[in-house]
């Protein structure tokens, strides 16, 4: 994979690998564009590194689609108080699906990039971000009622309101 300008893959303190800033980024700046392959919800693929994909044409006519990340952007970790957000659309120049991350605040050199995965409740996983608003799971807090029974003991209920406010 080619190197990403201003970013580097590192061993993460959050989980596995991560993507760290080699320079400062300003709030609102595009951090990186992703490359990937588009899959439908009924396709047989490994969704470990996939984003839920939507574009301006996504109404009710399309089933759920996923952009399986095929570059270093797959290492951007989740955090409950992230420093970036991801967006997806069709690239107007190529007609291909793409994604990009935007800084939601100023990011310092050496800081790991993160965004909120906001999984649906039934897809929740334990969270390692250690943010002060972390509710213990990678999940959209609005879907907390759909979390599998075995994961419910991990929920830090006293942080749910703060987590929602931080979104």
Rosetta blueprint (number, residue, H / E / L):
1 X L
2 X L
3 X L
4 X L
5 X L
6 X L
7 X E
8 X E
9 X E
10 X E
11 X E
12 X L
13 X L
14 X L
15 X L
16 X L
17 X E
18 X E
19 X E
20 X E
21 X E
22 X L
23 X L
24 X L
25 X E
26 X L
27 X L
28 X L
29 X L
30 X E
31 X E
32 X E
33 X E
34 X E
35 X L
36 X E
37 X E
38 X E
39 X E
40 X E
41 X L
42 X L
43 X L
44 X L
45 X L
46 X L
47 X L
48 X L
49 X L
50 X E
51 X E
52 X E
53 X E
54 X L
55 X L
56 X L
57 X L
58 X L
59 X L
60 X L
61 X L
62 X L
63 X L
64 X L
65 X E
66 X E
67 X E
68 X E
69 X E
70 X L
71 X L
72 X H
73 X H
74 X H
75 X H
76 X L
77 X E
78 X E
79 X L
80 X L
81 X L
82 X L
83 X L
84 X E
85 X E
86 X E
87 X E
88 X E
89 X E
90 X E
91 X L
92 X L
93 X L
94 X L
95 X L
96 X L
97 X E
98 X E
99 X E
100 X E
101 X E
102 X E
103 X E
104 X L
105 X L
106 X L
107 X E
108 X L
109 X L
110 X L
111 X L
112 X E
113 X L
114 X E
115 X E
116 X L
117 X L
118 X L
119 X L
120 X L
121 X H
122 X H
123 X H
124 X L
125 X E
126 X E
127 X L
128 X L
129 X L
130 X L
131 X L
132 X L
133 X L
134 X L
135 X L
136 X L
137 X E
138 X E
139 X L
140 X L
141 X H
142 X H
143 X H
144 X H
145 X H
146 X H
147 X L
148 X L
149 X H
150 X H
151 X H
152 X H
153 X H
154 X H
155 X L
156 X L
157 X H
158 X H
159 X H
160 X H
161 X H
162 X H
163 X H
164 X H
165 X H
166 X H
167 X L
